[in-house]
Amino acid sequence: MGRVLGRANRLTAATARTIKKPGQYADGNGLYLQVTDSSTRSWLFRYSHAGRQSSMGLGAYDLMSLADARQTVADLRKKVRQGIDPREERDRARRQAASDRAKKITFSEAVARFLPKKMAELSNAKHKQQWENTLSTYAEPVLGSLWVDEIDVQDVLAVLEPIWAEKNETATRLRSRVESVLDWATVAGFRQGENPAAWKGRLSALLPKPSAVSKVTHQPAISLQDLPRWWRALMHAEGQGALALRLLVLCAARSGEVRGARWSEINLSQKLWIVPAERMKAKREHRVPLSDQAMELIESLPHFVGSDLLFPNTKGTMMSDMTLSAVMRRLHAAQVTQDGIGWVDPGSLKPAVPHGLRSTFRSWAAETGVSHDLAEICLAHEVGNAVSRAYKRTDMVERRRDVMDQWARRCSESL
């Protein structure tokens, strides 16, 4: 064990500031103010370890107050009592830090080390695949063999510029992913300085804004005018996919939420479908008030032995997203034979798709005077900023129940 040298002499802040004569002035417990000339002062810690007297510098007087120096010494004295030589510990840490800084890894190696950590945060298999594919397809061919500490803005531009205009959404996400990889490399000690893939103050000065080169494309939706006739066609369609699509419409839900719906999530007595947080895009529980039409549909569904799913496929597992899309395509094809047009989005004239039905609901809500926040909560969208969401803890489920009842009546108003 070690021991600390020095007596309980005490300096004051005023004394320490005015001493000019060179020497070492004891404060006690091994702390000394070391004055080498009239303008140079520093703190020194003297102690005994393993029978040997030692000392270590703590830093310049101008950068450490007397109170901070005393606290530092108190912490170091604990190490001495534990048999630790604080100077050897500090020197060892410095050598390790220098060794770590000397290590180099390539961008591909950084991706390989970073991605497993990122994958653990993502629950959506599609998002995981997108992370891997965009980095391997676009970034690694250009950056893969480069040392991460040598990658600069021009290197990142070489990745992004070829696809910035043509595939802006992909390029925008790719930029963010490259930034994340390089952020990890910085924190891990493999690079220093600003991130060359950062947008603000870096790439924003060199690339046009995403909004200037790409237009937001909405999923093709059924027009409100066509909704009742389309709903009538859907009511005559058969199969699990058609039933699931009906619930998707009535609840203004996402495909994955409906395809993964479970009996254990349905509260028949309260007429609620409670989707757990892990199955929601926003990772928050979402309560869906069930209209009479939705209740009638759910109560008509058979319970499949060995499966808790409302709409299992023939194997008893969750049906594919393509199943719902196939129902939409069949409805469209059948309508084309009648009018030569089919069920198309009134703006793009493209055949409507399942996700576009949420846009149809949003248009209806806007036209009928449903408040913006209420409509957004019906769609399980985040409303307001983080602060306002913290105070607005209600999900307005009873007000939404009235909205969903009105929506169900609009869908079936011509039946």
C-alpha positions as CSV (number, residue, x, y, z in Angstrom):
1,M,0.0,0.0,0.0
2,G,1.1,3.6,-0.5
3,R,1.0,6.7,1.6
4,V,0.7,10.4,0.9
5,L,3.5,12.8,1.8
6,G,2.9,16.3,3.3
7,R,1.5,18.0,6.2
8,A,-1.8,19.8,6.7
9,N,-0.5,23.2,5.6
10,R,-3.1,25.2,3.7
11,L,-3.0,27.6,0.9
12,T,-5.7,30.1,0.1
13,A,-6.8,31.1,-3.3
14,A,-5.4,34.6,-2.8
15,T,-2.0,33.3,-1.6
16,A,-1.7,30.9,-4.5
17,R,-2.5,33.6,-6.9
18,T,0.1,36.1,-5.6
19,I,3.1,33.8,-4.8
20,K,6.0,34.8,-7.1
21,K,9.1,33.2,-5.5
22,P,10.0,29.9,-7.2
23,G,9.5,26.8,-5.1
24,Q,7.0,24.2,-4.0
25,Y,4.3,25.4,-1.6
26,A,2.4,22.7,0.4
27,D,-1.4,22.8,0.7
28,G,-1.5,19.5,2.6
29,N,-2.3,15.8,1.8
30,G,0.4,15.8,-0.9
31,L,-0.9,18.8,-2.9
32,Y,1.7,21.4,-3.8
33,L,1.7,24.6,-5.8
34,Q,4.8,24.6,-7.9
35,V,6.1,28.0,-8.9
36,T,8.9,28.0,-11.5
37,D,9.0,31.8,-12.1
38,S,6.8,34.7,-11.4
39,S,4.3,33.9,-14.1
40,T,4.4,30.0,-14.3
41,R,2.4,28.0,-11.7
42,S,1.2,24.4,-11.7
43,W,-0.2,21.8,-9.3
44,L,1.8,18.8,-8.1
45,F,0.9,15.7,-6.2
46,R,3.5,14.0,-4.1
47,Y,3.0,10.6,-2.6
48,S,4.8,7.4,-1.6
49,H,4.0,4.1,-3.4
50,A,5.7,0.7,-2.8
51,G,8.4,2.4,-0.6
52,R,9.3,4.9,-3.3
53,Q,8.5,8.6,-3.3
54,S,6.8,9.8,-6.4
55,S,5.1,12.9,-7.8
56,M,2.9,13.7,-10.7
57,G,1.8,16.9,-12.3
58,L,-1.9,17.8,-12.2
59,G,-2.0,20.7,-14.7
60,A,-1.5,24.4,-14.9
61,Y,-2.7,26.7,-12.2
62,D,-4.7,28.8,-14.7
63,L,-6.7,25.7,-15.8
64,M,-7.4,24.2,-12.3
65,S,-8.7,26.1,-9.3
66,L,-7.4,25.3,-5.8
67,A,-10.7,23.6,-5.0
68,D,-10.5,21.4,-8.1
69,A,-6.9,20.6,-7.3
70,R,-7.9,19.5,-3.8
71,Q,-10.7,17.3,-5.1
72,T,-8.3,15.7,-7.7
73,V,-5.8,14.9,-5.0
74,A,-8.6,13.5,-2.8
75,D,-9.5,11.1,-5.6
76,L,-5.8,10.2,-6.2
77,R,-5.2,9.5,-2.5
78,K,-7.9,6.9,-2.6
79,K,-6.0,5.1,-5.4
80,V,-2.8,5.3,-3.4
81,R,-4.5,3.7,-0.4
82,Q,-5.8,1.0,-2.7
83,G,-2.2,0.2,-3.7
84,I,-2.5,1.9,-7.1
85,D,0.2,4.1,-8.4
86,P,-1.7,7.0,-10.0
87,R,1.1,8.2,-12.2
88,E,1.7,4.7,-13.6
89,E,-2.0,4.4,-14.2
90,R,-2.2,7.7,-16.1
91,D,0.9,6.9,-18.1
92,R,-0.5,3.5,-19.0
93,A,-3.8,5.1,-20.1
94,R,-1.9,7.6,-22.2
95,R,0.1,4.8,-23.9
96,Q,-3.1,2.9,-24.6
97,A,-4.7,6.0,-26.1
98,A,-1.7,6.6,-28.3
99,S,-1.8,3.0,-29.4
100,D,-5.5,3.2,-30.2
101,R,-5.0,6.4,-32.2
102,A,-2.3,4.7,-34.1
103,K,-4.8,2.0,-35.2
104,K,-6.4,2.4,-38.6
105,I,-9.5,0.7,-40.1
106,T,-11.0,1.0,-43.5
107,F,-14.5,2.1,-44.2
108,S,-15.6,-1.4,-44.9
109,E,-14.1,-2.6,-41.6
110,A,-16.0,0.2,-39.9
111,V,-19.2,-0.9,-41.5
112,A,-18.6,-4.4,-40.4
113,R,-18.1,-3.4,-36.8
114,F,-20.9,-0.7,-36.7
115,L,-23.7,-2.6,-38.5
116,P,-24.3,-5.4,-35.9
117,K,-24.9,-2.6,-33.3
118,K,-27.3,-0.8,-35.6
119,M,-29.1,-4.0,-36.6
120,A,-29.9,-4.6,-32.9
121,E,-31.8,-1.3,-32.8
122,L,-33.9,-2.1,-35.9
123,S,-36.9,-4.4,-35.6
124,N,-38.0,-4.1,-39.3
125,A,-36.3,-6.7,-41.5
126,K,-36.8,-4.5,-44.5
127,H,-35.0,-1.6,-42.9
128,K,-32.1,-3.8,-41.9
129,Q,-31.8,-5.0,-45.5
130,Q,-31.9,-1.4,-46.8
131,W,-29.1,-0.4,-44.5
132,E,-26.9,-3.2,-45.6
133,N,-27.8,-2.9,-49.3
134,T,-27.3,0.8,-49.7
135,L,-23.9,0.8,-48.0
136,S,-22.7,-2.2,-49.9
137,T,-24.1,-1.1,-53.3
138,Y,-23.2,2.6,-53.3
139,A,-20.8,3.5,-50.5
140,E,-18.3,0.6,-50.2
141,P,-17.3,0.5,-53.9
142,V,-16.0,4.0,-53.4
143,L,-15.1,4.3,-49.7
144,G,-14.5,0.7,-48.7
145,S,-10.7,0.5,-49.0
146,L,-10.1,4.0,-47.7
147,W,-8.9,4.6,-44.1
148,V,-11.8,6.2,-42.2
149,D,-9.5,9.0,-40.9
150,E,-8.6,10.0,-44.4
151,I,-12.2,10.2,-45.9
152,D,-13.1,13.7,-46.8
153,V,-16.0,15.6,-48.3
154,Q,-14.9,14.9,-51.8
155,D,-14.9,11.2,-51.2
156,V,-18.4,11.3,-49.9
157,L,-19.5,13.4,-52.8
158,A,-18.1,10.8,-55.1
159,V,-20.6,8.4,-53.6
160,L,-23.6,10.7,-53.6
161,E,-23.4,12.9,-56.7
162,P,-24.0,10.1,-59.2
163,I,-27.4,9.3,-57.7
164,W,-28.4,12.5,-55.9
165,A,-30.8,13.7,-58.6
166,E,-31.9,10.4,-60.1
167,K,-32.4,8.5,-56.8
168,N,-32.6,11.3,-54.3
169,E,-34.5,9.4,-51.6
170,T,-32.0,6.6,-51.7
171,A,-29.1,9.1,-51.7
172,T,-30.5,11.1,-48.8
173,R,-30.8,7.9,-46.7
174,L,-27.4,6.7,-47.8
175,R,-25.8,10.0,-46.8
176,S,-27.3,9.7,-43.3
177,R,-26.0,6.1,-43.1
178,V,-22.5,7.0,-44.1
179,E,-22.6,9.8,-41.5
180,S,-23.6,7.2,-38.9
181,V,-20.7,4.9,-39.8
182,L,-18.2,7.7,-39.6
183,D,-19.7,9.0,-36.3
184,W,-19.1,5.6,-34.8
185,A,-15.6,5.6,-36.2
186,T,-15.0,9.0,-34.5
187,V,-16.4,7.9,-31.1
188,A,-14.4,4.6,-31.4
189,G,-11.2,6.6,-31.8
190,F,-10.5,5.8,-35.4
191,R,-10.9,9.3,-36.7
192,Q,-11.1,12.9,-35.5
193,G,-12.6,16.2,-36.6
194,E,-15.9,17.0,-38.3
195,N,-17.9,14.3,-40.1
196,P,-17.5,14.8,-43.9
197,A,-20.9,13.2,-44.5
198,A,-22.7,15.7,-42.3
199,W,-25.4,17.7,-44.1
200,K,-25.6,21.0,-42.3
201,G,-22.5,23.2,-42.9
202,R,-20.9,20.5,-45.0
203,L,-22.7,18.8,-47.9
204,S,-25.5,21.3,-47.8
205,A,-23.1,23.8,-49.4
206,L,-22.3,21.4,-52.2
207,L,-25.4,19.5,-53.1
208,P,-28.9,20.9,-53.9
209,K,-31.6,20.4,-51.2
210,P,-33.5,17.1,-51.5
211,S,-36.7,19.1,-51.9
212,A,-35.2,20.8,-55.0
213,V,-34.4,17.6,-56.9
214,S,-37.2,15.3,-55.8
215,K,-40.9,15.5,-55.4
216,V,-42.7,13.7,-52.6
217,T,-44.6,10.9,-54.2
218,H,-47.7,9.7,-52.4
219,Q,-49.0,6.2,-52.6
220,P,-51.8,5.9,-55.2
221,A,-55.2,6.2,-53.4
222,I,-58.9,5.6,-54.1
223,S,-60.7,8.9,-54.6
224,L,-63.4,9.8,-52.1
225,Q,-65.9,9.8,-55.0
226,D,-65.0,6.2,-55.9
227,L,-64.7,5.0,-52.3
228,P,-68.3,3.6,-51.9
229,R,-68.3,1.8,-55.2
230,W,-64.8,0.4,-54.5
231,W,-65.9,-0.7,-51.1
232,R,-68.9,-2.5,-52.6
233,A,-66.5,-4.4,-54.9
234,L,-64.3,-5.2,-51.9
235,M,-67.3,-6.6,-49.9
236,H,-67.9,-9.1,-52.7
237,A,-64.2,-10.2,-52.9
238,E,-63.4,-13.5,-51.1
239,G,-60.4,-14.8,-49.2
240,Q,-58.3,-13.8,-46.1
241,G,-56.6,-11.0,-48.0
242,A,-60.0,-9.3,-48.8
243,L,-61.1,-9.6,-45.2
244,A,-57.8,-8.2,-43.9
245,L,-58.1,-5.3,-46.5
246,R,-61.5,-4.5,-45.2
247,L,-60.2,-4.2,-41.6
248,L,-57.3,-2.1,-42.9
249,V,-59.7,0.4,-44.4
250,L,-62.1,0.5,-41.4
251,C,-59.2,1.1,-39.0
252,A,-57.1,3.3,-41.3
253,A,-54.3,1.0,-40.3
254,R,-51.0,0.0,-41.9
255,S,-50.7,-3.3,-43.7
256,G,-48.2,-4.8,-41.2
257,E,-50.4,-3.9,-38.3
258,V,-53.4,-5.7,-39.8
259,R,-51.5,-8.7,-41.1
260,G,-50.0,-9.2,-37.7
261,A,-53.3,-8.5,-35.8
262,R,-53.9,-11.1,-33.0
263,W,-56.9,-12.2,-31.1
264,S,-55.1,-11.3,-27.8
265,E,-55.0,-7.7,-29.0
266,I,-58.8,-7.4,-29.4
267,N,-60.9,-6.3,-26.5
268,L,-64.4,-7.2,-27.7
269,S,-66.2,-5.8,-24.6
270,Q,-64.6,-2.4,-25.0
271,K,-64.6,-2.5,-28.8
272,L,-60.9,-1.8,-28.9
273,W,-57.9,-3.2,-30.9
274,I,-54.8,-2.5,-28.8
275,V,-51.7,-2.8,-31.0
276,P,-48.6,-3.2,-28.8
277,A,-45.7,-0.8,-29.1
278,E,-43.3,-3.3,-30.7
279,R,-45.6,-3.7,-33.7
280,M,-46.1,0.0,-34.3
281,K,-43.9,2.2,-36.5
282,A,-43.6,4.8,-33.7
283,K,-42.9,2.2,-31.1
284,R,-45.8,3.3,-29.0
285,E,-49.0,1.4,-28.1
286,H,-51.9,2.4,-30.3
287,R,-55.5,1.9,-29.3
288,V,-57.9,1.6,-32.3
289,P,-61.6,2.2,-31.5
290,L,-63.6,-0.4,-33.5
291,S,-66.7,0.7,-35.4
292,D,-69.8,-1.5,-35.6
293,Q,-68.7,-2.6,-39.1
294,A,-65.2,-3.5,-37.8
295,M,-66.7,-5.4,-34.8
296,E,-69.0,-7.3,-37.2
297,L,-66.1,-8.3,-39.4
298,I,-63.9,-9.4,-36.5
299,E,-66.7,-11.4,-34.8
300,S,-67.3,-13.2,-38.1
301,L,-63.7,-14.4,-38.4
302,P,-62.9,-18.1,-37.5
303,H,-60.4,-18.9,-34.9
304,F,-57.6,-21.1,-36.4
305,V,-56.3,-23.8,-34.1
306,G,-52.6,-23.1,-33.2
307,S,-52.6,-19.5,-34.3
308,D,-53.4,-16.3,-32.5
309,L,-53.5,-14.3,-35.8
310,L,-56.7,-12.9,-37.1
311,F,-55.7,-13.5,-40.7
312,P,-53.2,-16.3,-40.8
313,N,-52.0,-17.8,-44.2
314,T,-52.4,-21.5,-45.0
315,K,-49.4,-22.3,-42.9
316,G,-50.8,-20.5,-39.9
317,T,-48.2,-17.7,-40.0
318,M,-48.6,-14.0,-41.0
319,M,-49.7,-13.4,-44.6
320,S,-47.5,-11.6,-47.0
321,D,-47.9,-7.9,-47.8
322,M,-48.3,-9.0,-51.4
323,T,-51.6,-10.7,-50.4
324,L,-53.3,-7.4,-49.8
325,S,-51.7,-5.9,-52.9
326,A,-53.0,-8.8,-55.0
327,V,-56.5,-8.1,-53.8
328,M,-56.2,-4.5,-54.9
329,R,-54.8,-5.6,-58.3
330,R,-57.7,-8.1,-58.9
331,L,-60.3,-5.4,-58.0
332,H,-58.6,-3.0,-60.4
333,A,-58.4,-5.5,-63.2
334,A,-62.1,-6.3,-62.8
335,Q,-63.1,-2.7,-62.9
336,V,-60.9,-2.1,-66.0
337,T,-63.1,-4.7,-67.8
338,Q,-66.1,-2.6,-67.0
339,D,-65.0,1.0,-67.6
340,G,-61.5,0.8,-69.1
341,I,-60.1,2.8,-66.2
342,G,-60.2,0.8,-63.0
343,W,-59.5,2.0,-59.5
344,V,-56.9,4.7,-60.0
345,D,-55.5,7.6,-58.0
346,P,-57.2,10.8,-59.4
347,G,-53.8,12.7,-59.5
348,S,-51.3,10.2,-60.8
349,L,-53.8,7.9,-62.5
350,K,-51.9,4.9,-61.1
351,P,-53.8,1.9,-59.7
352,A,-54.5,2.4,-56.0
353,V,-52.5,0.4,-53.5
354,P,-53.2,-0.7,-49.9
355,H,-51.2,2.0,-48.2
356,G,-52.9,4.7,-50.3
357,L,-56.1,3.9,-48.5
358,R,-54.7,5.8,-45.5
359,S,-54.5,8.8,-47.8
360,T,-58.1,8.4,-48.7
361,F,-59.0,8.4,-45.0
362,R,-56.9,11.5,-44.5
363,S,-58.6,13.3,-47.4
364,W,-62.0,12.4,-46.0
365,A,-61.0,13.7,-42.5
366,A,-59.9,17.0,-44.0
367,E,-63.1,17.4,-46.0
368,T,-65.4,16.6,-43.1
369,G,-63.7,19.0,-40.6
370,V,-61.9,16.4,-38.4
371,S,-59.1,18.3,-36.6
372,H,-55.6,17.8,-37.9
373,D,-54.3,16.3,-34.6
374,L,-57.3,14.0,-34.3
375,A,-56.8,12.7,-37.8
376,E,-53.1,12.2,-37.3
377,I,-53.7,10.2,-34.1
378,C,-56.2,8.0,-35.9
379,L,-53.4,7.3,-38.4
380,A,-50.9,6.6,-35.5
381,H,-48.8,9.6,-36.6
382,E,-46.7,11.6,-34.1
383,V,-48.3,14.9,-33.3
384,G,-46.3,18.0,-32.4
385,N,-42.8,18.1,-31.1
386,A,-41.3,16.1,-28.2
387,V,-42.3,18.7,-25.6
388,S,-45.9,18.9,-26.7
389,R,-46.2,15.1,-26.9
390,A,-44.9,14.9,-23.3
391,Y,-47.8,17.1,-22.1
392,K,-50.5,15.6,-24.4
393,R,-50.7,12.2,-22.8
394,T,-54.3,11.4,-24.0
395,D,-54.9,9.5,-27.2
396,M,-58.4,10.9,-27.5
397,V,-59.8,7.4,-28.0
398,E,-63.4,8.3,-27.4
399,R,-63.3,11.2,-29.8
400,R,-61.6,9.0,-32.4
401,R,-64.4,6.4,-31.9
402,D,-66.9,8.9,-33.3
403,V,-64.5,9.6,-36.2
404,M,-64.1,5.9,-37.1
405,D,-67.9,5.4,-36.9
406,Q,-68.4,8.2,-39.4
407,W,-65.6,6.8,-41.6
408,A,-67.2,3.4,-41.7
409,R,-70.5,4.9,-42.7
410,R,-68.9,6.8,-45.5
411,C,-67.3,3.7,-46.9
412,S,-70.6,1.8,-46.9
413,E,-73.0,4.6,-47.6
414,S,-74.2,3.3,-50.9
415,L,-74.6,-0.3,-49.8
